Amino acid sequence: MNTFPAGIAWPVRLAPFFIAPQSLAPAARFFERFPMKFHNLARIGQGTRLAFARHSVRSSSWSRPALGDPGGPRACSPTWRASRARRRRARGFTLPELLAVVVLIGILAAAASPSFVNGMRDRRVNRTAMEISGIYRLARHQAMGRGTAVLVRWTASTGELEVRQARVEPIGPDAMLSKNCKDVGNWLDPAETEPVTRFDVTGIELAAVELRDPTDPDGVVRDTADVCFTARGRTFVRYDFGAELVPLLGAIRVNVTNTGTGLLRSVFVPPNGVARLGL
């Protein structure tokens, strides 16, 4: 006896009353296979829909990965963003960018080089004026500390400042412990004086040095000058090496000028002998 699905059992049971059982065999076989065919059609339709959906999306580097690659990173995932940031940071410079930077550096260096050179020369002139001021200060402190006369000689022809001090005589019945500026007959005689230091201004680039006396209105440029300091702090001066030293009245001015930029620094030596650098 044939077995039929439950859904079509009632026609088979009623078949003896209407039609012959042999004529119902093809229909029974059709209804028996119908659920399986319907299930196969559903699977085919689902596969077709997925195929069309897969081909409708254009592949690009910015699109999501294929559905067949479940382990691939997605465009909005933190891993993908981190890898993209690393690639951006690892990117180097191109040759045009490097050439542009080199050109800009060359232009800036060419524009700044004159100012830099002039600034360096002004610093040399300023340092020269400070050293000249230090020479006169050293002579005064040496005279007061040692207790004997100290002289600073300026010679424009050689561009040299020379400092010499009077020798201290040995102590005796009629000997003097220290000498005054006028007690030294010849400041170049090794028997009476001894050198302390000297400063040459001729080797300083673009530095012009001149000494002016205290006469009004701007002083007279002197080629030679002796400034002598006593142990008591008094200051004597003469502008001729063969003349007599006289007390200083007014302030001697030593000008140091940068011939390239025109910068002027002045050193003032007042009657008290405390040299200072003018502002």
VEXDRENGU-499106 format. One record per residue: x, y, z of N, C-alpha, C, CB in turn; residue number from 1; residue in one letter. Coordinates in steps of 0.1 Angstrom, whole numbers, plus 5000, padded with zeros to 4 digits. Glycine has a CB too. Layout:
REM VEXDRENGU-499106
R n_c1 n_c2 n_c3 ca_c1 ca_c2 ca_c3 c_c1 c_c2 c_c3 cb_c1 cb_c2 cb_c3 n res
R X Y Z X Y Z X Y Z X Y Z NUM a
...
//
This chain:
REM VEXDRENGU-499106
R n_c1 n_c2 n_c3 ca_c1 ca_c2 ca_c3 c_c1 c_c2 c_c3 cb_c1 cb_c2 cb_c3 n res
R 5009 4988 5000 5000 5000 5000 5009 5012 5000 4990 5000 5012 1 m
R 5006 5022 4992 5014 5035 4991 5012 5044 5003 5011 5042 4978 2 n
R 5022 5051 5007 5021 5060 5018 5021 5074 5013 5033 5058 5028 3 t
R 5012 5082 5017 5010 5096 5012 5012 5106 5024 4996 5098 5006 4 f
R 5016 5118 5020 5017 5128 5031 5003 5131 5037 5022 5141 5025 5 p
R 5004 5136 5050 4992 5138 5057 4983 5148 5051 4995 5143 5071 6 a
R 4989 5158 5044 4981 5169 5038 4972 5164 5026 4990 5180 5033 7 g
R 4976 5153 5020 4968 5148 5009 4962 5134 5012 4977 5147 4996 8 i
R 4961 5131 5024 4955 5118 5028 4940 5117 5025 4958 5114 5042 9 a
R 4933 5129 5027 4919 5128 5025 4915 5126 5010 4912 5142 5029 10 w
R 4922 5131 5000 4918 5128 4986 4919 5113 4983 4925 5135 4976 11 p
R 4930 5107 4989 4932 5093 4987 4921 5084 4993 4946 5088 4992 12 v
R 4917 5088 5005 4907 5081 5012 4893 5082 5005 4905 5086 5026 13 r
R 4891 5094 4998 4878 5095 4991 4879 5090 4977 4874 5110 4991 14 l
R 4890 5086 4972 4892 5082 4958 4883 5070 4955 4906 5078 4956 15 a
R 4881 5060 4963 4872 5049 4959 4858 5053 4956 4872 5038 4969 16 p
R 4854 5064 4961 4840 5068 4959 4839 5076 4946 4835 5077 4970 17 f
R 4850 5082 4940 4849 5091 4928 4856 5085 4916 4854 5104 4931 18 f
R 4869 5083 4918 4878 5078 4907 4886 5066 4911 4887 5089 4902 19 i
R 4892 5060 4901 4900 5048 4904 4913 5052 4910 4902 5040 4891 20 a
R 4918 5043 4919 4931 5046 4926 4943 5047 4917 4934 5036 4936 21 p
R 4943 5040 4905 4954 5041 4896 4956 5055 4890 4953 5030 4885 22 q
R 4945 5062 4888 4947 5075 4882 4952 5085 4891 4933 5080 4877 23 s
R 4952 5083 4904 4957 5092 4914 4972 5091 4917 4950 5091 4927 24 l
R 4979 5081 4912 4993 5079 4915 5002 5090 4910 4998 5066 4908 25 a
R 5001 5095 4897 5009 5107 4894 5008 5119 4902 5007 5110 4879 26 p
R 4995 5122 4906 4993 5134 4914 4999 5132 4928 4978 5136 4915 27 a
R 4998 5120 4933 5004 5117 4946 5019 5119 4946 5001 5103 4951 28 a
R 5026 5114 4935 5040 5116 4934 5044 5131 4933 5045 5108 4922 29 r
R 5036 5139 4926 5039 5153 4924 5038 5160 4937 5029 5159 4914 30 f
R 5027 5158 4945 5026 5164 4958 5036 5159 4967 5012 5162 4963 31 f
R 5041 5147 4966 5051 5142 4975 5065 5150 4972 5053 5127 4973 32 e
R 5068 5153 4960 5080 5160 4956 5079 5175 4957 5085 5156 4942 33 r
R 5067 5181 4958 5066 5196 4958 5073 5203 4969 5051 5199 4959 34 f
R 5073 5199 4982 5080 5206 4992 5095 5206 4989 5078 5200 5006 35 p
R 5101 5195 4984 5115 5195 4981 5119 5205 4970 5120 5181 4978 36 m
R 5110 5205 4960 5113 5214 4948 5112 5229 4953 5103 5212 4937 37 k
R 5102 5232 4961 5100 5245 4966 5113 5250 4974 5087 5247 4974 38 f
R 5118 5241 4982 5129 5244 4990 5142 5246 4981 5132 5232 5000 39 h
R 5143 5238 4971 5154 5240 4962 5153 5254 4954 5155 5229 4951 40 n
R 5141 5257 4950 5139 5270 4944 5143 5282 4953 5125 5272 4939 41 l
R 5139 5280 4966 5142 5291 4975 5157 5293 4977 5136 5288 4989 42 a
R 5165 5282 4977 5179 5282 4979 5186 5289 4966 5185 5269 4981 43 r
R 5180 5285 4954 5186 5291 4942 5183 5306 4942 5179 5285 4929 44 i
R 5171 5310 4946 5168 5325 4946 5177 5332 4956 5153 5327 4950 45 g
R 5179 5327 4967 5188 5333 4977 5202 5335 4972 5188 5326 4990 46 q
R 5207 5324 4965 5221 5325 4959 5222 5336 4948 5225 5312 4954 47 g
R 5211 5336 4940 5211 5346 4929 5211 5360 4935 5199 5345 4920 48 t
R 5203 5363 4945 5203 5376 4951 5216 5380 4957 5192 5377 4962 49 r
R 5223 5371 4964 5236 5374 4969 5247 5376 4958 5241 5363 4978 50 l
R 5246 5369 4947 5255 5371 4936 5254 5385 4930 5253 5360 4925 51 a
R 5241 5389 4928 5239 5403 4923 5243 5413 4932 5224 5405 4919 52 f
R 5241 5411 4945 5245 5421 4955 5260 5422 4956 5240 5418 4969 53 a
R 5267 5411 4954 5282 5411 4954 5288 5418 4942 5287 5397 4955 54 r
R 5282 5416 4930 5287 5423 4918 5282 5437 4917 5283 5415 4906 55 h
R 5273 5442 4924 5268 5456 4923 5277 5466 4930 5254 5457 4928 56 s
R 5286 5461 4939 5295 5470 4946 5308 5470 4939 5296 5466 4961 57 v
R 5313 5482 4935 5326 5483 4928 5337 5482 4938 5327 5497 4920 58 r
R 5347 5474 4934 5358 5472 4943 5368 5484 4942 5366 5459 4939 59 s
R 5372 5489 4954 5382 5500 4955 5389 5498 4968 5375 5514 4954 60 s
R 5400 5506 4970 5408 5506 4982 5401 5512 4994 5421 5513 4980 61 s
R 5389 5519 4991 5382 5526 5002 5369 5518 5006 5379 5540 4999 62 w
R 5366 5508 4998 5353 5500 5001 5356 5490 5012 5348 5494 4988 63 s
R 5345 5485 5017 5345 5474 5026 5351 5461 5020 5332 5471 5033 64 r
R 5357 5453 5028 5362 5440 5023 5351 5431 5018 5371 5433 5033 65 p
R 5354 5421 5010 5344 5412 5005 5338 5404 5016 5350 5403 4994 66 a
R 5325 5400 5013 5318 5392 5023 5324 5379 5025 5303 5391 5020 67 l
R 5332 5374 5015 5338 5361 5016 5351 5362 5025 5342 5356 5003 68 g
R 5355 5374 5030 5367 5375 5038 5363 5380 5052 5377 5385 5031 69 d
R 5358 5372 5060 5353 5377 5073 5364 5381 5083 5345 5366 5080 70 p
R 5377 5377 5080 5388 5381 5089 5394 5394 5085 5398 5370 5090 71 g
R 5391 5400 5073 5398 5412 5069 5393 5424 5077 5395 5414 5054 72 g
R 5402 5435 5078 5398 5447 5086 5388 5455 5078 5411 5455 5089 73 p
R 5380 5461 5085 5370 5470 5079 5375 5484 5079 5356 5469 5087 74 r
R 5369 5492 5070 5374 5506 5068 5373 5515 5080 5367 5512 5056 75 a
R 5363 5512 5088 5361 5521 5100 5366 5514 5113 5346 5524 5101 76 c
R 5373 5503 5112 5378 5497 5124 5390 5504 5130 5381 5482 5121 77 s
R 5393 5503 5143 5405 5510 5149 5418 5505 5143 5405 5507 5164 78 p
R 5418 5492 5139 5431 5486 5133 5434 5493 5120 5429 5471 5131 79 t
R 5423 5495 5112 5426 5501 5098 5430 5516 5100 5413 5500 5090 80 w
R 5424 5523 5110 5427 5537 5112 5442 5538 5117 5418 5543 5122 81 r
R 5446 5529 5126 5459 5530 5131 5469 5527 5120 5461 5520 5142 82 a
R 5467 5517 5112 5476 5514 5101 5477 5526 5091 5472 5502 5093 83 s
R 5466 5533 5088 5466 5544 5079 5474 5556 5086 5452 5549 5076 84 r
R 5472 5558 5099 5480 5569 5105 5495 5565 5105 5475 5570 5120 85 a
R 5499 5553 5107 5513 5549 5106 5519 5551 5092 5515 5534 5110 86 r
R 5511 5548 5082 5516 5551 5068 5518 5566 5066 5506 5545 5058 87 r
R 5509 5574 5071 5510 5589 5069 5523 5594 5077 5498 5596 5074 88 r
R 5525 5589 5089 5537 5593 5096 5550 5589 5090 5536 5589 5111 89 r
R 5550 5577 5084 5562 5571 5078 5565 5577 5064 5560 5557 5077 90 a
R 5556 5586 5059 5559 5591 5046 5570 5601 5046 5546 5598 5040 91 r
R 5580 5601 5037 5591 5610 5037 5589 5622 5029 5603 5603 5032 92 g
R 5600 5630 5026 5599 5642 5018 5603 5639 5004 5608 5653 5024 93 f
R 5596 5646 4995 5600 5644 4981 5611 5653 4977 5587 5648 4972 94 t
R 5617 5651 4966 5629 5659 4961 5625 5674 4959 5634 5653 4948 95 l
R 5614 5677 4953 5610 5692 4952 5609 5698 4965 5597 5693 4944 96 p
R 5603 5691 4975 5602 5697 4988 5615 5700 4995 5594 5688 4998 97 e
R 5625 5691 4993 5638 5693 4999 5645 5704 4992 5646 5680 4998 98 l
R 5644 5705 4979 5650 5716 4971 5644 5730 4975 5648 5714 4956 99 l
R 5631 5730 4978 5625 5743 4982 5630 5747 4996 5609 5741 4982 100 a
R 5632 5738 5005 5637 5741 5018 5652 5746 5017 5637 5729 5027 101 v
R 5660 5740 5008 5674 5744 5007 5674 5758 5001 5681 5734 4998 102 v
R 5666 5761 4991 5665 5774 4985 5661 5785 4996 5656 5775 4973 103 v
R 5651 5782 5004 5647 5791 5014 5658 5794 5024 5634 5786 5021 104 l
R 5665 5783 5028 5676 5785 5038 5687 5794 5032 5682 5772 5042 105 i
R 5690 5792 5019 5700 5800 5012 5696 5815 5011 5703 5795 4998 106 g
R 5683 5817 5008 5678 5831 5008 5679 5838 5021 5664 5832 5002 107 i
R 5675 5831 5032 5675 5837 5045 5689 5839 5050 5668 5828 5055 108 l
R 5699 5830 5047 5713 5832 5050 5719 5844 5043 5721 5819 5048 109 a
R 5716 5845 5030 5721 5856 5023 5716 5870 5028 5718 5855 5008 110 a
R 5703 5870 5032 5697 5882 5037 5702 5886 5051 5682 5881 5037 111 a
R 5705 5876 5059 5710 5878 5073 5725 5880 5074 5705 5867 5082 112 a
R 5733 5876 5064 5747 5876 5066 5753 5890 5068 5753 5870 5054 113 s
R 5748 5900 5061 5754 5914 5063 5751 5918 5077 5748 5924 5053 114 p
R 5739 5916 5082 5736 5920 5096 5744 5913 5106 5721 5919 5099 115 s
R 5746 5900 5103 5754 5892 5112 5769 5896 5113 5754 5877 5108 116 f
R 5774 5899 5101 5788 5904 5100 5790 5917 5107 5793 5905 5086 117 v
R 5781 5926 5105 5781 5940 5111 5780 5938 5126 5771 5949 5105 118 n
R 5771 5929 5131 5770 5927 5145 5783 5922 5151 5758 5918 5148 119 g
R 5789 5913 5144 5802 5908 5150 5813 5919 5150 5807 5896 5141 120 m
R 5813 5927 5140 5823 5938 5141 5820 5948 5152 5823 5945 5127 121 r
R 5807 5951 5154 5803 5960 5165 5807 5954 5178 5788 5963 5164 122 d
R 5806 5941 5179 5810 5935 5192 5825 5936 5194 5806 5920 5192 123 r
R 5833 5935 5183 5847 5937 5185 5851 5951 5189 5854 5933 5171 124 r
R 5844 5961 5183 5846 5975 5187 5843 5977 5202 5839 5984 5178 125 v
R 5831 5972 5206 5827 5973 5219 5837 5967 5229 5813 5967 5221 126 n
R 5842 5955 5225 5852 5948 5234 5865 5956 5235 5854 5934 5229 127 r
R 5869 5962 5224 5881 5970 5224 5879 5982 5233 5884 5975 5209 128 t
R 5868 5989 5233 5866 6000 5242 5866 5996 5256 5853 6007 5238 129 a
R 5860 5984 5259 5860 5979 5273 5874 5976 5277 5851 5967 5274 130 m
R 5883 5971 5268 5896 5967 5272 5905 5980 5275 5903 5959 5261 131 e
R 5902 5991 5267 5909 6003 5269 5905 6009 5282 5906 6013 5258 132 i
R 5892 6009 5286 5888 6013 5299 5895 6005 5310 5873 6013 5300 133 s
R 5896 5992 5308 5902 5984 5318 5917 5987 5319 5900 5969 5314 134 g
R 5924 5991 5309 5938 5994 5310 5940 6006 5319 5943 5998 5296 135 i
R 5932 6017 5318 5933 6028 5327 5929 6025 5341 5924 6040 5322 136 y
R 5919 6017 5343 5915 6013 5356 5926 6004 5363 5902 6005 5356 137 r
R 5932 5995 5355 5942 5987 5361 5954 5996 5365 5947 5977 5350 138 l
R 5958 6006 5357 5969 6015 5361 5966 6022 5374 5972 6025 5350 139 a
R 5954 6027 5376 5951 6034 5388 5951 6025 5400 5937 6041 5387 140 r
R 5945 6013 5399 5945 6004 5410 5959 5999 5413 5936 5992 5407 141 h
R 5967 5997 5403 5981 5993 5405 5989 6004 5413 5988 5990 5392 142 q
R 5987 6016 5409 5994 6027 5416 5990 6028 5431 5991 6041 5409 143 a
R 5977 6027 5434 5972 6028 5447 5975 6016 5455 5957 6031 5448 144 m
R 5975 6004 5449 5978 5992 5456 5992 5990 5459 5972 5980 5449 145 g
R 6001 5994 5450 6015 5992 5451 6022 6003 5459 6022 5989 5438 146 r
R 6016 6015 5458 6022 6027 5465 6032 6034 5457 6027 6022 5478 147 g
R 6031 6033 5443 6041 6040 5435 6034 6045 5422 6053 6031 5431 148 t
R 6040 6054 5415 6034 6060 5403 6033 6049 5391 6042 6072 5398 149 a
R 6022 6050 5384 6020 6041 5372 6016 6050 5361 6009 6030 5375 150 v
R 6022 6048 5349 6019 6056 5337 6013 6048 5326 6032 6064 5333 151 l
R 6004 6054 5318 5998 6048 5306 6002 6057 5295 5982 6046 5308 152 v
R 6009 6051 5285 6014 6059 5273 6006 6055 5261 6029 6057 5271 153 r
R 6001 6065 5254 5994 6062 5241 6002 6068 5230 5980 6069 5241 154 w
R 6005 6059 5219 6012 6063 5208 6003 6060 5196 6026 6056 5207 155 t
R 5999 6070 5189 5990 6068 5177 5997 6061 5166 5983 6081 5173 156 a
R 6010 6064 5163 6017 6059 5152 6018 6043 5153 6031 6065 5151 157 s
R 6019 6038 5165 6020 6024 5166 6007 6017 5171 6031 6020 5176 158 t
R 5997 6026 5174 5984 6021 5179 5985 6012 5192 5978 6013 5168 159 g
R 5994 6017 5201 5997 6009 5213 5995 6017 5226 6011 6004 5212 160 e
R 5989 6010 5235 5988 6015 5249 5997 6007 5258 5973 6015 5255 161 l
R 6007 6014 5264 6017 6007 5272 6016 6012 5287 6031 6009 5267 162 e
R 6016 6003 5296 6015 6006 5310 6029 6002 5317 6004 5998 5317 163 v
R 6035 6013 5324 6047 6011 5331 6046 6016 5345 6059 6018 5323 164 r
R 6053 6010 5354 6052 6014 5368 6066 6018 5373 6046 6003 5377 165 q
R 6067 6027 5382 6080 6031 5388 6085 6021 5398 6079 6045 5395 166 a
R 6098 6019 5398 6104 6009 5407 6104 6015 5421 6118 6006 5402 167 r
R 6102 6006 5431 6102 6010 5445 6117 6009 5449 6093 6000 5453 168 v
R 6122 6020 5455 6135 6021 5460 6137 6013 5473 6140 6035 5462 169 e
R 6148 6007 5475 6151 6000 5488 6150 6010 5500 6164 5993 5488 170 p
R 6146 6004 5511 6145 6012 5523 6159 6016 5528 6136 6005 5534 171 i
R 6161 6029 5531 6174 6033 5536 6172 6046 5545 6184 6036 5525 172 g
R 6183 6051 5549 6182 6063 5558 6175 6075 5551 6195 6067 5563 173 p
R 6179 6077 5538 6174 6088 5530 6166 6084 5518 6185 6097 5526 174 d
R 6161 6071 5518 6154 6066 5506 6139 6068 5508 6157 6051 5504 175 a
R 6132 6069 5497 6117 6071 5497 6111 6057 5493 6113 6082 5487 176 m
R 6100 6054 5500 6094 6041 5497 6087 6041 5484 6084 6038 5508 177 l
R 6081 6053 5479 6074 6053 5467 6079 6066 5459 6059 6053 5469 178 s
R 6076 6066 5446 6079 6077 5438 6066 6084 5433 6088 6073 5427 179 k
R 6067 6097 5431 6056 6104 5425 6058 6104 5409 6056 6119 5430 180 n
R 6048 6109 5402 6049 6109 5387 6060 6118 5382 6035 6114 5381 181 c
R 6063 6129 5390 6073 6138 5385 6087 6134 5390 6070 6152 5391 182 k
R 6088 6124 5398 6101 6119 5403 6108 6110 5393 6099 6112 5416 183 d
R 6101 6105 5383 6107 6097 5373 6112 6105 5362 6097 6086 5368 184 v
R 6125 6105 5359 6131 6113 5348 6127 6107 5334 6146 6114 5350 185 g
R 6129 6094 5333 6127 6088 5320 6118 6075 5322 6140 6084 5312 186 n
R 6106 6075 5317 6097 6064 5319 6101 6052 5311 6083 6068 5316 187 w
R 6110 6053 5302 6114 6041 5294 6127 6036 5299 6116 6045 5279 188 l
R 6133 6042 5309 6146 6037 5315 6143 6024 5324 6153 6048 5323 189 d
R 6148 6013 5321 6146 6001 5329 6151 6002 5343 6152 5989 5323 190 p
R 6160 6011 5346 6165 6013 5359 6155 6020 5368 6178 6021 5359 191 a
R 6146 6028 5362 6136 6036 5370 6122 6030 5369 6136 6050 5365 192 e
R 6119 6023 5358 6105 6018 5356 6106 6004 5351 6097 6027 5346 193 t
R 6094 5997 5351 6093 5984 5346 6080 5982 5339 6095 5973 5357 194 e
R 6079 5974 5329 6066 5973 5321 6056 5964 5329 6069 5966 5308 195 p
R 6044 5968 5327 6033 5960 5334 6025 5953 5323 6023 5970 5341 196 v
R 6020 5960 5313 6012 5953 5302 6012 5963 5291 5998 5949 5306 197 t
R 6007 5958 5279 6005 5967 5267 5993 5961 5259 6018 5968 5259 198 r
R 5987 5970 5252 5975 5966 5244 5977 5973 5230 5962 5971 5251 199 f
R 5976 5964 5220 5978 5969 5206 5964 5969 5199 5988 5960 5198 200 d
R 5960 5980 5193 5947 5981 5187 5948 5981 5172 5941 5995 5191 201 v
R 5960 5979 5166 5962 5979 5151 5956 5966 5145 5976 5981 5148 202 t
R 5956 5955 5153 5951 5943 5147 5936 5941 5148 5958 5931 5154 203 g
R 5929 5951 5153 5914 5949 5154 5908 5954 5141 5909 5957 5166 204 i
R 5900 5946 5135 5894 5949 5122 5884 5961 5123 5887 5937 5116 205 e
R 5886 5971 5114 5877 5982 5112 5875 5990 5125 5864 5977 5108 206 l
R 5885 5990 5134 5884 5998 5146 5894 6010 5146 5887 5989 5159 207 a
R 5889 6022 5146 5897 6034 5146 5897 6040 5160 5892 6044 5135 208 a
R 5909 6042 5165 5911 6047 5179 5917 6060 5178 5919 6037 5188 209 v
R 5912 6070 5186 5918 6083 5187 5916 6088 5201 5911 6093 5177 210 e
R 5926 6096 5206 5925 6102 5219 5923 6117 5218 5938 6099 5227 211 l
R 5914 6123 5225 5911 6137 5224 5913 6143 5238 5896 6140 5219 212 r
R 5919 6155 5239 5921 6162 5251 5908 6169 5256 5932 6172 5250 213 d
R 5908 6174 5268 5896 6180 5274 5892 6194 5269 5897 6181 5289 214 p
R 5899 6200 5259 5896 6213 5255 5882 6214 5248 5907 6218 5245 215 t
R 5876 6225 5249 5863 6227 5243 5864 6230 5228 5855 6239 5249 216 d
R 5854 6227 5219 5842 6221 5223 5842 6206 5223 5830 6226 5215 217 p
R 5850 6200 5214 5850 6185 5212 5864 6180 5215 5846 6182 5198 218 d
R 5874 6188 5219 5887 6183 5222 5895 6182 5209 5886 6169 5228 219 g
R 5908 6182 5211 5918 6181 5200 5924 6167 5200 5929 6192 5201 220 v
R 5925 6161 5188 5930 6147 5187 5945 6148 5189 5927 6141 5172 221 v
R 5950 6140 5198 5964 6139 5202 5971 6126 5197 5966 6141 5218 222 r
R 5983 6128 5191 5990 6116 5187 5997 6109 5198 6000 6120 5176 223 d
R 6001 6116 5208 6007 6110 5220 6001 6116 5232 6023 6113 5219 224 t
R 6001 6108 5243 5996 6112 5256 6001 6103 5267 5980 6112 5255 225 a
R 6005 6109 5278 6009 6102 5290 5999 6105 5301 6024 6105 5294 226 d
R 5993 6095 5307 5984 6097 5318 5990 6089 5330 5969 6091 5315 227 v
R 5994 6097 5340 6001 6091 5352 5992 6091 5364 6014 6098 5354 228 c
R 5992 6081 5372 5984 6079 5384 5994 6078 5396 5974 6067 5383 229 f
R 5991 6086 5406 5999 6085 5418 5993 6075 5428 6000 6099 5425 230 t
R 6001 6073 5439 5996 6064 5449 5984 6069 5457 6007 6061 5459 231 a
R 5982 6082 5457 5971 6089 5464 5959 6091 5455 5975 6102 5469 232 r
R 5959 6086 5442 5948 6087 5434 5947 6099 5425 5936 6086 5441 233 g
R 5958 6107 5425 5958 6119 5416 5962 6115 5402 5967 6130 5422 234 r
R 5957 6124 5393 5960 6120 5378 5967 6132 5372 5946 6118 5371 235 t
R 5978 6129 5365 5986 6139 5358 5986 6135 5343 6001 6140 5363 236 f
R 5989 6145 5334 5988 6143 5320 5998 6152 5313 5974 6145 5314 237 v
R 6003 6147 5301 6011 6155 5292 6009 6149 5278 6026 6155 5296 238 r
R 6009 6158 5268 6007 6154 5254 6020 6154 5246 5997 6163 5247 239 y
R 6031 6157 5253 6044 6157 5246 6053 6149 5256 6050 6171 5243 240 d
R 6061 6139 5251 6069 6131 5260 6080 6139 5266 6074 6119 5252 241 f
R 6084 6150 5260 6095 6158 5266 6090 6168 5276 6103 6164 5256 242 g
R 6077 6171 5277 6071 6181 5285 6069 6176 5299 6057 6186 5280 243 a
R 6065 6185 5308 6063 6182 5322 6049 6177 5325 6066 6194 5331 244 e
R 6047 6167 5334 6034 6163 5337 6027 6173 5345 6035 6149 5345 245 l
R 6014 6176 5342 6006 6185 5349 5993 6179 5354 6003 6198 5340 246 v
R 5986 6184 5364 5974 6178 5368 5963 6178 5357 5969 6185 5381 247 p
R 5956 6167 5357 5945 6166 5346 5933 6175 5351 5941 6151 5344 248 l
R 5929 6183 5342 5917 6192 5344 5907 6188 5332 5921 6207 5344 249 l
R 5896 6183 5336 5887 6178 5326 5889 6163 5323 5889 6186 5313 250 g
R 5881 6158 5314 5881 6144 5311 5887 6141 5297 5867 6138 5312 251 a
R 5897 6132 5297 5902 6128 5284 5893 6118 5278 5917 6122 5286 252 i
R 5891 6118 5265 5882 6109 5258 5889 6101 5248 5870 6117 5252 253 r
R 5887 6088 5248 5893 6079 5238 5881 6073 5230 5902 6067 5245 254 v
R 5881 6076 5217 5870 6072 5209 5874 6059 5201 5866 6083 5199 255 n
R 5865 6050 5201 5867 6038 5193 5856 6037 5183 5868 6025 5202 256 v
R 5859 6037 5170 5848 6038 5160 5849 6026 5150 5850 6052 5152 257 t
R 5838 6021 5147 5837 6010 5137 5836 6017 5123 5825 6001 5139 258 n
R 5846 6017 5115 5846 6024 5102 5836 6018 5092 5860 6023 5096 259 t
R 5831 6006 5095 5822 6000 5086 5807 6004 5089 5823 5985 5086 260 g
R 5804 6004 5101 5790 6007 5105 5788 6020 5111 5785 5996 5115 261 t
R 5799 6027 5115 5798 6040 5122 5796 6039 5137 5788 6048 5115 262 g
R 5796 6028 5143 5794 6027 5157 5805 6033 5165 5792 6012 5161 263 l
R 5802 6042 5175 5811 6049 5183 5810 6045 5197 5810 6064 5181 264 l
R 5821 6041 5203 5822 6039 5218 5833 6048 5223 5824 6024 5221 265 r
R 5830 6055 5234 5839 6064 5240 5843 6060 5254 5834 6078 5240 266 s
R 5856 6061 5258 5861 6059 5271 5865 6072 5277 5873 6048 5271 267 v
R 5860 6075 5289 5863 6088 5296 5872 6085 5307 5850 6095 5300 268 f
R 5882 6094 5308 5892 6093 5320 5891 6107 5327 5907 6090 5315 269 v
R 5883 6108 5338 5881 6120 5345 5893 6124 5354 5868 6120 5353 270 p
R 5893 6135 5360 5905 6139 5369 5907 6129 5381 5903 6153 5375 271 p
R 5896 6122 5386 5899 6113 5397 5905 6100 5392 5885 6110 5404 272 n
R 5906 6098 5378 5913 6086 5373 5904 6074 5371 5924 6083 5381 273 g
R 5891 6074 5375 5883 6063 5374 5877 6062 5360 5871 6063 5385 274 v
R 5883 6055 5351 5878 6054 5337 5865 6047 5336 5889 6047 5328 275 a
R 5857 6052 5327 5844 6046 5325 5840 6046 5310 5833 6053 5333 276 r
R 5832 6036 5306 5828 6035 5292 5815 6042 5290 5826 6020 5288 277 l
R 5815 6052 5281 5803 6060 5278 5792 6051 5272 5806 6071 5269 278 g
R 5779 6055 5275 5768 6048 5270 5765 6052 5255 5755 6050 5279 279 l
//
